[in-house]
Amino acid sequence: MLLTDLDSAWHLAVQTNDPTFNPVNFKPDWWLVNGRAFPDTLKNHPLPGYDSYPHVKVGQKMLLRLINLGYQVVPWHIHGFMFEVIGKDSHPRLMHEHGFTQTIGSGETWDVLIELMDRRPQYAQYIFNGQDGYPSLMSQVQPAWWVDVPIQGFACPPNPTFWNYGQFPAQFFPQFFPMHNHDDYKVTNNGLYPGGQLTFFQVDGP
């Protein structure tokens, strides 16, 4: 993951060979992952190895090398899983550090390893029952297209095959987890949200 920031004014000054721009006034308004801002971060990249939307399978491990090529600090935050830090600036770092957010200074490289455990129980809990004070996802969409058909204690849509989360025990794949810059104003494109340094990773069935 090549993480960069871009100041449109400076970019235009370089493009037009304008000598009046002072880099001291650097103020980025675009934040990029592998040269792209969300939602383009989800598209296939023309260069091999630079896709920023990984597809992995449950039970596998995913290694992310996070390289900050920009001028600002990046607190890179990953949803759904805790990572283990295994490298710093291309050197092993076997100190058993774990976390959800890794702060990456300008010019730094961090390697983090994520084990994709089975999250079906958590998906079922949030989708069908709700949790932590949040109503279930299914109860929120019920006014739009819902029919109560109890199946093993859960309700399901009229056509469970329409959504593979519908019938219990469901397949619950693919699953989607965001990862992004946790300075939330850096998840914008020239002031518009969502954008910037935001992407997802997809966990497919075993």
DOTOR-475300 format. One record per residue: x, z, y of N, C-alpha, C in turn; residue in one letter. Coordinates in Angstrom, 1 decimal. Example, Ala and Ser with C-alpha at 12.3 -4.5 7.8 and 13.67 -1.06 7.14 Angstrom:
BEGIN
((13.2, 7.8, -5.7), (12.3, 7.8, -4.5), (13.2, 7.8, -3.3), "a")
((12.8, 7.1, -2.2), (13.7, 7.1, -1.1), (12.9, 7.9, 0.0), "s")
This chain:
BEGIN
((0.8, 0.0, -1.2), (0.0, 0.0, 0.0), (0.9, 0.0, 1.2), "m")
((1.0, -1.1, 2.0), (1.7, -1.3, 3.2), (0.8, -0.9, 4.3), "l")
((1.1, 0.2, 5.0), (0.2, 0.8, 6.0), (0.8, 0.5, 7.4), "l")
((0.1, -0.3, 8.2), (0.6, -0.6, 9.5), (-0.5, -0.4, 10.6), "t")
((0.0, -0.3, 11.9), (-0.9, -0.2, 13.0), (-0.6, -1.4, 14.0), "d")
((-1.6, -1.8, 14.8), (-1.4, -2.9, 15.6), (-2.1, -2.7, 17.0), "l")
((-1.3, -2.9, 18.0), (-1.8, -2.9, 19.4), (-2.1, -4.3, 19.9), "d")
((-3.4, -4.6, 20.1), (-3.8, -6.0, 20.5), (-3.0, -6.5, 21.7), "s")
((-2.9, -5.6, 22.7), (-2.2, -6.0, 23.9), (-0.8, -6.4, 23.7), "a")
((-0.1, -5.5, 22.9), (1.3, -5.8, 22.6), (1.4, -7.1, 21.7), "w")
((0.5, -7.2, 20.8), (0.5, -8.4, 19.9), (0.3, -9.7, 20.8), "h")
((-0.6, -9.6, 21.8), (-0.9, -10.8, 22.6), (0.4, -11.1, 23.5), "l")
((1.0, -10.0, 24.0), (2.2, -10.2, 24.8), (3.3, -10.9, 24.0), "a")
((3.5, -10.5, 22.8), (4.5, -11.2, 21.9), (4.1, -12.7, 21.7), "v")
((2.8, -12.8, 21.4), (2.3, -14.2, 21.1), (2.5, -15.1, 22.3), "q")
((2.3, -14.6, 23.5), (2.3, -15.4, 24.7), (3.7, -15.3, 25.5), "t")
((4.6, -14.6, 24.8), (6.0, -14.4, 25.4), (5.9, -13.8, 26.8), "n")
((5.0, -12.8, 26.9), (4.8, -12.0, 28.2), (5.8, -10.9, 28.3), "d")
((6.7, -10.9, 29.2), (7.8, -9.9, 29.3), (7.3, -8.6, 30.0), "p")
((6.1, -8.5, 30.5), (5.6, -7.4, 31.3), (5.1, -6.2, 30.4), "t")
((4.9, -6.4, 29.1), (4.3, -5.3, 28.4), (5.4, -4.3, 28.1), "f")
((5.1, -3.1, 28.3), (6.1, -2.0, 28.0), (5.7, -1.3, 26.7), "n")
((6.6, -1.3, 25.7), (6.2, -0.7, 24.4), (5.9, 0.8, 24.5), "p")
((6.3, 1.4, 25.6), (6.0, 2.8, 25.8), (4.5, 3.0, 25.8), "v")
((3.8, 1.9, 26.3), (2.3, 2.0, 26.4), (1.6, 1.6, 25.1), "n")
((2.3, 1.6, 24.0), (1.8, 1.3, 22.7), (0.5, 2.1, 22.4), "f")
((-0.6, 1.4, 22.1), (-1.8, 2.1, 21.8), (-2.6, 1.3, 20.8), "k")
((-2.4, 1.5, 19.5), (-3.0, 0.7, 18.5), (-4.5, 0.7, 18.5), "p")
((-5.1, -0.4, 18.2), (-6.6, -0.5, 18.1), (-7.0, -1.1, 16.7), "d")
((-6.0, -1.5, 15.9), (-6.3, -1.9, 14.5), (-5.3, -1.2, 13.6), "w")
((-5.8, -0.9, 12.4), (-5.0, -0.2, 11.4), (-5.2, -1.0, 10.1), "w")
((-4.1, -1.3, 9.4), (-4.2, -2.3, 8.3), (-3.6, -1.7, 7.0), "l")
((-4.2, -2.2, 5.9), (-3.6, -2.0, 4.6), (-3.2, -3.4, 4.0), "v")
((-2.0, -3.5, 3.7), (-1.4, -4.8, 3.2), (-1.9, -5.9, 4.2), "n")
((-1.8, -5.7, 5.5), (-2.0, -6.7, 6.5), (-3.5, -7.0, 6.8), "g")
((-4.4, -6.2, 6.2), (-5.8, -6.4, 6.4), (-6.5, -5.1, 6.8), "r")
((-7.6, -5.3, 7.5), (-8.5, -4.2, 7.9), (-9.8, -4.3, 7.0), "a")
((-10.4, -3.1, 6.8), (-11.7, -3.1, 6.0), (-12.7, -3.8, 6.8), "f")
((-13.6, -4.7, 6.2), (-13.8, -4.8, 4.8), (-12.9, -5.8, 4.1), "p")
((-12.0, -6.5, 4.8), (-11.2, -7.5, 4.2), (-10.2, -6.9, 3.2), "d")
((-10.0, -5.6, 3.2), (-9.1, -4.9, 2.2), (-9.7, -5.0, 0.8), "t")
((-11.0, -5.3, 0.7), (-11.6, -5.5, -0.6), (-11.5, -6.9, -1.2), "l")
((-10.9, -7.8, -0.4), (-10.8, -9.2, -0.9), (-9.5, -9.4, -1.7), "k")
((-9.5, -10.4, -2.5), (-8.3, -10.7, -3.2), (-7.3, -11.2, -2.2), "n")
((-6.0, -10.8, -2.4), (-4.9, -11.1, -1.5), (-4.3, -12.4, -2.0), "h")
((-3.9, -13.3, -1.1), (-3.3, -14.5, -1.6), (-1.9, -14.3, -2.2), "p")
((-1.2, -13.2, -1.9), (0.1, -12.9, -2.5), (-0.1, -12.0, -3.7), "l")
((0.5, -12.3, -4.8), (0.4, -11.4, -6.0), (1.0, -10.0, -5.7), "p")
((0.3, -9.0, -6.2), (0.8, -7.7, -6.1), (0.4, -7.0, -4.8), "g")
((-0.4, -7.6, -3.9), (-0.7, -7.0, -2.6), (-2.2, -6.8, -2.5), "y")
((-3.0, -6.9, -3.6), (-4.4, -6.5, -3.5), (-4.5, -5.0, -3.2), "d")
((-5.4, -4.6, -2.3), (-5.5, -3.2, -1.9), (-6.8, -2.6, -2.5), "s")
((-7.4, -3.3, -3.4), (-8.6, -2.8, -4.1), (-8.3, -2.8, -5.6), "y")
((-7.7, -1.7, -6.1), (-7.3, -1.7, -7.5), (-8.5, -1.5, -8.4), "p")
((-8.4, -2.2, -9.6), (-9.3, -2.0, -10.6), (-8.6, -1.3, -11.8), "h")
((-9.1, -0.2, -12.2), (-8.4, 0.6, -13.3), (-9.5, 1.0, -14.3), "v")
((-9.1, 1.5, -15.5), (-10.0, 1.9, -16.5), (-9.9, 3.5, -16.6), "k")
((-11.1, 4.1, -17.0), (-11.0, 5.5, -17.2), (-10.1, 5.8, -18.3), "v")
((-9.3, 6.9, -18.2), (-8.2, 7.2, -19.2), (-6.9, 6.6, -18.8), "g")
((-6.8, 5.7, -17.9), (-5.5, 5.1, -17.5), (-5.0, 6.0, -16.3), "q")
((-3.7, 5.7, -16.0), (-3.1, 6.3, -14.8), (-2.8, 5.2, -13.8), "k")
((-3.0, 5.5, -12.5), (-2.7, 4.6, -11.4), (-1.6, 5.1, -10.5), "m")
((-0.6, 4.3, -10.3), (0.5, 4.7, -9.5), (0.4, 3.9, -8.1), "l")
((0.3, 4.7, -7.0), (0.3, 4.1, -5.7), (1.6, 4.4, -5.0), "l")
((2.2, 3.4, -4.5), (3.4, 3.5, -3.6), (2.8, 3.3, -2.1), "r")
((2.9, 4.4, -1.4), (2.3, 4.4, 0.0), (3.5, 4.3, 1.0), "l")
((3.5, 3.1, 1.7), (4.7, 2.9, 2.6), (4.1, 2.7, 4.0), "i")
((4.6, 3.6, 4.9), (4.1, 3.6, 6.3), (5.1, 2.7, 7.1), "n")
((4.7, 1.5, 7.4), (5.4, 0.6, 8.2), (5.0, 0.6, 9.7), "l")
((4.1, 1.5, 10.0), (3.6, 1.6, 11.4), (4.3, 2.6, 12.2), "g")
((3.8, 2.9, 13.4), (4.4, 3.9, 14.3), (3.8, 5.2, 14.3), "y")
((2.6, 5.3, 13.7), (1.8, 6.6, 13.7), (1.8, 7.2, 12.3), "q")
((1.6, 8.5, 12.3), (1.5, 9.2, 11.0), (0.2, 8.9, 10.3), "v")
((0.3, 8.7, 9.0), (-0.9, 8.4, 8.2), (-1.2, 9.5, 7.2), "v")
((-2.3, 10.2, 7.4), (-2.8, 11.2, 6.4), (-3.7, 10.4, 5.4), "p")
((-3.1, 9.9, 4.3), (-3.8, 9.1, 3.3), (-4.6, 10.0, 2.4), "w")
((-5.9, 9.8, 2.3), (-6.8, 10.6, 1.6), (-7.5, 9.8, 0.5), "h")
((-7.5, 10.5, -0.7), (-8.1, 9.8, -1.9), (-9.3, 10.6, -2.4), "i")
((-10.4, 10.0, -2.6), (-11.6, 10.6, -3.1), (-11.7, 10.7, -4.6), "h")
((-12.3, 11.7, -5.1), (-12.6, 11.8, -6.5), (-11.6, 12.3, -7.5), "g")
((-10.3, 12.2, -7.1), (-9.3, 12.7, -8.0), (-8.2, 13.3, -7.3), "f")
((-7.5, 14.3, -7.9), (-6.3, 14.9, -7.3), (-5.1, 14.1, -7.8), "m")
((-4.2, 13.7, -6.9), (-3.0, 13.0, -7.3), (-1.8, 14.0, -7.5), "f")
((-0.8, 13.5, -8.2), (0.5, 14.2, -8.3), (1.6, 13.4, -7.6), "e")
((2.3, 14.0, -6.8), (3.4, 13.4, -6.1), (4.6, 13.3, -7.0), "v")
((5.1, 12.0, -7.3), (6.2, 11.8, -8.2), (7.4, 11.2, -7.6), "i")
((7.3, 10.8, -6.3), (8.4, 10.1, -5.7), (8.4, 10.2, -4.1), "g")
((9.6, 10.2, -3.5), (9.7, 10.2, -2.1), (10.8, 9.3, -1.7), "k")
((10.5, 8.2, -0.9), (11.6, 7.3, -0.4), (12.4, 6.8, -1.6), "d")
((11.7, 6.3, -2.7), (12.3, 5.7, -3.8), (13.1, 6.6, -4.7), "s")
((13.0, 7.9, -4.5), (13.7, 8.9, -5.4), (12.6, 9.8, -6.1), "h")
((12.9, 10.1, -7.3), (11.9, 11.0, -8.1), (11.8, 12.3, -7.4), "p")
((10.6, 12.8, -7.4), (10.3, 14.1, -6.8), (9.4, 14.9, -7.8), "r")
((10.0, 15.5, -8.8), (9.2, 16.1, -9.9), (9.1, 17.6, -9.6), "l")
((8.3, 17.9, -8.6), (8.0, 19.3, -8.2), (6.6, 19.7, -8.5), "m")
((5.8, 18.9, -9.2), (4.5, 19.2, -9.6), (3.6, 19.5, -8.4), "h")
((3.8, 18.7, -7.3), (2.9, 18.8, -6.1), (1.6, 18.0, -6.3), "e")
((0.5, 18.6, -6.0), (-0.8, 17.9, -6.2), (-1.6, 18.0, -4.9), "h")
((-2.5, 17.0, -4.7), (-3.3, 17.1, -3.5), (-4.3, 16.0, -3.5), "g")
((-5.1, 16.0, -2.4), (-6.1, 14.9, -2.1), (-5.6, 14.1, -0.9), "f")
((-4.7, 14.6, -0.1), (-4.2, 13.9, 1.1), (-2.7, 14.0, 1.2), "t")
((-2.1, 12.9, 1.4), (-0.6, 12.8, 1.6), (-0.3, 12.4, 3.0), "q")
((0.4, 13.2, 3.7), (0.8, 12.8, 5.1), (2.1, 12.0, 5.0), "t")
((2.0, 10.8, 5.6), (3.1, 9.8, 5.5), (3.6, 9.5, 6.9), "i")
((4.8, 9.9, 7.2), (5.4, 9.7, 8.5), (5.8, 8.2, 8.6), "g")
((6.1, 7.8, 9.9), (6.6, 6.4, 10.1), (7.9, 6.2, 9.4), "s")
((7.9, 5.1, 8.6), (9.1, 4.8, 7.8), (9.2, 5.5, 6.5), "g")
((8.3, 6.4, 6.1), (8.3, 7.1, 4.8), (7.6, 6.3, 3.7), "e")
((8.0, 6.6, 2.5), (7.4, 6.1, 1.3), (7.1, 7.3, 0.4), "t")
((5.9, 7.3, -0.1), (5.5, 8.3, -1.1), (4.9, 7.7, -2.3), "w")
((5.2, 8.1, -3.5), (4.7, 7.7, -4.7), (3.7, 8.7, -5.3), "d")
((2.5, 8.4, -5.5), (1.5, 9.4, -6.1), (0.9, 8.8, -7.4), "v")
((0.7, 9.6, -8.3), (0.1, 9.2, -9.6), (-1.2, 9.9, -9.8), "l")
((-2.2, 9.1, -10.2), (-3.6, 9.5, -10.4), (-4.0, 9.3, -11.8), "i")
((-4.5, 10.3, -12.5), (-5.0, 10.1, -13.9), (-6.5, 10.0, -13.7), "e")
((-7.0, 8.8, -14.2), (-8.5, 8.5, -14.0), (-9.3, 9.2, -15.2), "l")
((-9.7, 10.4, -14.9), (-10.5, 11.2, -15.9), (-11.9, 10.7, -15.9), "m")
((-12.6, 11.0, -16.9), (-14.0, 10.6, -17.1), (-14.9, 11.4, -16.1), "d")
((-15.5, 10.7, -15.1), (-16.3, 11.4, -14.1), (-17.8, 11.2, -14.4), "r")
((-18.2, 10.8, -15.6), (-19.6, 10.6, -15.9), (-20.5, 11.8, -15.6), "r")
((-20.0, 13.0, -16.1), (-20.9, 14.2, -15.8), (-21.1, 14.4, -14.3), "p")
((-20.1, 14.2, -13.5), (-20.3, 14.4, -12.0), (-21.3, 13.3, -11.5), "q")
((-21.1, 12.1, -11.9), (-22.0, 11.0, -11.5), (-23.4, 11.3, -11.9), "y")
((-23.6, 11.7, -13.1), (-25.0, 12.1, -13.5), (-25.6, 13.2, -12.7), "a")
((-24.8, 14.2, -12.4), (-25.3, 15.3, -11.6), (-25.8, 14.9, -10.2), "q")
((-24.9, 14.1, -9.5), (-25.3, 13.7, -8.2), (-26.4, 12.7, -8.1), "y")
((-26.4, 11.8, -9.1), (-27.4, 10.7, -9.1), (-28.8, 11.2, -9.5), "i")
((-28.8, 12.1, -10.5), (-30.1, 12.5, -11.1), (-30.6, 13.8, -10.5), "f")
((-29.7, 14.8, -10.4), (-30.1, 16.2, -10.1), (-29.9, 16.6, -8.7), "n")
((-28.9, 16.0, -8.1), (-28.4, 16.5, -6.8), (-27.5, 17.7, -7.0), "g")
((-26.7, 18.0, -6.0), (-25.7, 19.1, -6.1), (-25.3, 19.5, -4.7), "q")
((-24.9, 20.8, -4.6), (-24.3, 21.3, -3.4), (-25.2, 21.1, -2.2), "d")
((-26.5, 21.2, -2.4), (-27.5, 21.1, -1.4), (-27.9, 19.7, -1.0), "g")
((-27.3, 18.7, -1.7), (-27.7, 17.3, -1.4), (-28.8, 16.9, -2.4), "y")
((-29.8, 16.2, -1.9), (-30.8, 15.7, -2.9), (-30.2, 14.6, -3.8), "p")
((-30.7, 14.4, -4.9), (-30.2, 13.4, -5.8), (-30.3, 12.0, -5.2), "s")
((-29.4, 11.1, -5.6), (-29.5, 9.8, -5.1), (-30.8, 9.1, -5.5), "l")
((-31.3, 9.3, -6.7), (-32.5, 8.7, -7.2), (-33.7, 9.2, -6.3), "m")
((-33.7, 10.5, -6.0), (-34.8, 11.0, -5.1), (-34.8, 10.4, -3.8), "s")
((-33.7, 10.0, -3.3), (-33.6, 9.4, -2.0), (-34.1, 7.9, -2.0), "q")
((-33.9, 7.2, -3.1), (-34.4, 5.8, -3.1), (-35.8, 5.7, -3.7), "v")
((-36.4, 6.9, -4.2), (-37.7, 6.9, -4.8), (-38.8, 6.2, -4.0), "q")
((-38.9, 6.5, -2.7), (-40.0, 5.8, -1.9), (-39.9, 4.3, -1.9), "p")
((-38.7, 3.8, -2.1), (-38.6, 2.3, -2.1), (-39.1, 1.6, -3.3), "a")
((-38.7, 2.2, -4.5), (-39.0, 1.4, -5.7), (-39.1, 2.2, -7.0), "w")
((-39.5, 3.5, -6.8), (-39.4, 4.4, -8.0), (-40.6, 4.5, -8.7), "w")
((-40.5, 4.7, -10.0), (-41.6, 5.1, -10.9), (-41.1, 6.2, -11.8), "v")
((-41.8, 7.3, -11.8), (-41.3, 8.4, -12.6), (-41.6, 8.2, -14.1), "d")
((-40.5, 8.0, -14.9), (-40.6, 7.8, -16.3), (-39.6, 8.8, -16.9), "v")
((-40.1, 10.0, -17.4), (-39.1, 11.0, -17.9), (-38.4, 10.4, -19.1), "p")
((-37.1, 10.5, -19.1), (-36.3, 10.2, -20.3), (-35.2, 11.3, -20.4), "i")
((-35.4, 12.1, -21.4), (-34.5, 13.2, -21.7), (-34.3, 14.1, -20.5), "q")
((-35.4, 14.4, -19.8), (-35.3, 15.3, -18.6), (-34.9, 14.6, -17.3), "g")
((-34.7, 13.3, -17.3), (-34.4, 12.6, -16.1), (-35.4, 11.5, -15.9), "f")
((-35.6, 11.2, -14.6), (-36.5, 10.0, -14.3), (-35.6, 8.8, -14.3), "a")
((-36.2, 7.6, -14.5), (-35.5, 6.4, -14.5), (-36.3, 5.3, -13.8), "c")
((-35.6, 4.3, -13.3), (-36.3, 3.2, -12.6), (-37.1, 2.4, -13.7), "p")
((-38.1, 1.6, -13.2), (-38.9, 0.8, -14.1), (-38.1, -0.1, -15.1), "p")
((-37.0, -0.6, -14.6), (-36.1, -1.4, -15.4), (-34.7, -0.8, -15.4), "n")
((-34.4, 0.1, -16.3), (-33.1, 0.7, -16.3), (-32.0, -0.2, -16.4), "p")
((-32.1, -1.4, -17.0), (-31.0, -2.3, -17.1), (-30.7, -2.9, -15.7), "t")
((-31.6, -2.8, -14.7), (-31.3, -3.3, -13.4), (-30.1, -2.6, -12.8), "f")
((-30.0, -1.3, -13.1), (-28.9, -0.5, -12.6), (-28.4, 0.3, -13.8), "w")
((-27.1, 0.2, -14.1), (-26.7, 0.8, -15.4), (-26.5, 2.3, -15.3), "n")
((-26.9, 2.9, -14.1), (-26.9, 4.3, -14.0), (-28.3, 4.9, -14.4), "y")
((-29.3, 4.0, -14.8), (-30.6, 4.4, -14.8), (-31.0, 5.3, -16.0), "g")
((-30.6, 5.0, -17.2), (-31.1, 5.7, -18.4), (-30.0, 6.6, -18.9), "q")
((-30.5, 7.8, -19.4), (-29.5, 8.8, -19.8), (-29.5, 8.8, -21.3), "f")
((-28.3, 8.9, -22.0), (-27.0, 8.9, -21.3), (-26.6, 7.5, -20.9), "p")
((-26.3, 7.3, -19.6), (-26.0, 6.0, -19.1), (-24.5, 5.7, -19.2), "a")
((-24.2, 4.4, -19.0), (-22.8, 4.0, -19.0), (-22.0, 4.5, -17.8), "q")
((-22.7, 4.5, -16.6), (-22.1, 5.0, -15.4), (-20.8, 4.3, -15.0), "f")
((-20.7, 3.1, -15.3), (-19.5, 2.3, -14.8), (-20.0, 1.0, -14.3), "f")
((-19.3, 0.4, -13.3), (-18.1, 0.9, -12.7), (-18.4, 2.0, -11.7), "p")
((-17.4, 2.7, -11.4), (-17.4, 3.8, -10.4), (-16.5, 3.4, -9.3), "q")
((-16.9, 3.9, -8.1), (-16.2, 3.5, -6.9), (-15.7, 4.7, -6.1), "f")
((-14.5, 4.7, -5.7), (-13.9, 5.9, -5.0), (-13.2, 5.4, -3.7), "f")
((-13.5, 5.9, -2.5), (-12.8, 5.5, -1.3), (-11.4, 6.1, -1.2), "p")
((-10.5, 5.4, -0.5), (-9.2, 6.0, -0.1), (-9.0, 5.4, 1.3), "m")
((-8.5, 6.3, 2.2), (-8.5, 5.9, 3.6), (-7.6, 6.8, 4.4), "h")
((-7.3, 6.4, 5.6), (-6.6, 7.2, 6.6), (-7.6, 8.3, 7.1), "n")
((-7.2, 9.6, 7.0), (-8.1, 10.6, 7.3), (-8.1, 11.0, 8.8), "h")
((-7.3, 10.3, 9.6), (-7.6, 10.3, 11.0), (-8.7, 9.3, 11.2), "d")
((-9.9, 9.8, 11.3), (-11.1, 8.9, 11.1), (-11.2, 7.8, 12.2), "d")
((-10.6, 8.0, 13.4), (-10.6, 6.9, 14.4), (-9.7, 5.8, 14.0), "y")
((-8.9, 6.0, 13.0), (-8.1, 4.9, 12.4), (-8.8, 4.1, 11.3), "k")
((-10.0, 4.5, 11.1), (-10.9, 3.8, 10.1), (-11.9, 3.0, 11.0), "v")
((-11.3, 2.3, 12.0), (-12.1, 1.5, 12.9), (-11.4, 0.2, 13.2), "t")
((-12.1, -0.8, 13.6), (-11.6, -2.1, 14.1), (-11.9, -2.3, 15.6), "n")
((-10.9, -2.0, 16.4), (-11.1, -2.2, 17.8), (-12.3, -1.4, 18.3), "n")
((-12.4, -0.1, 17.7), (-13.5, 0.8, 18.1), (-14.7, 0.7, 17.3), "g")
((-14.8, -0.2, 16.3), (-16.0, -0.4, 15.5), (-15.8, 0.3, 14.1), "l")
((-16.7, 1.1, 13.7), (-16.7, 1.8, 12.4), (-17.7, 1.2, 11.5), "y")
((-17.4, 1.0, 10.2), (-16.1, 1.3, 9.5), (-15.2, 0.1, 9.6), "p")
((-13.9, 0.4, 9.4), (-12.9, -0.6, 9.4), (-11.6, 0.0, 9.2), "g")
((-10.5, -0.7, 9.6), (-9.2, -0.1, 9.6), (-8.6, 0.2, 8.2), "g")
((-7.9, 1.3, 8.1), (-7.2, 1.7, 6.9), (-8.2, 2.4, 5.9), "q")
((-9.1, 1.6, 5.4), (-10.1, 2.0, 4.4), (-10.1, 1.0, 3.3), "l")
((-10.1, 1.5, 2.1), (-10.3, 0.6, 0.9), (-10.9, 1.5, -0.2), "t")
((-11.1, 0.9, -1.3), (-11.7, 1.6, -2.5), (-10.8, 1.3, -3.7), "f")
((-11.0, 2.1, -4.7), (-10.5, 1.7, -6.0), (-11.7, 1.8, -7.0), "f")
((-11.7, 0.9, -8.0), (-12.8, 0.8, -8.9), (-12.3, 1.3, -10.3), "q")
((-13.1, 2.2, -10.9), (-12.8, 2.7, -12.2), (-13.9, 2.1, -13.2), "v")
((-13.4, 1.3, -14.1), (-14.2, 0.6, -15.1), (-14.3, 1.5, -16.4), "d")
((-15.2, 1.1, -17.3), (-15.4, 1.8, -18.5), (-14.2, 1.7, -19.4), "g")
((-14.0, 2.6, -20.4), (-12.8, 2.5, -21.3), (-12.8, 1.3, -22.1), "p")
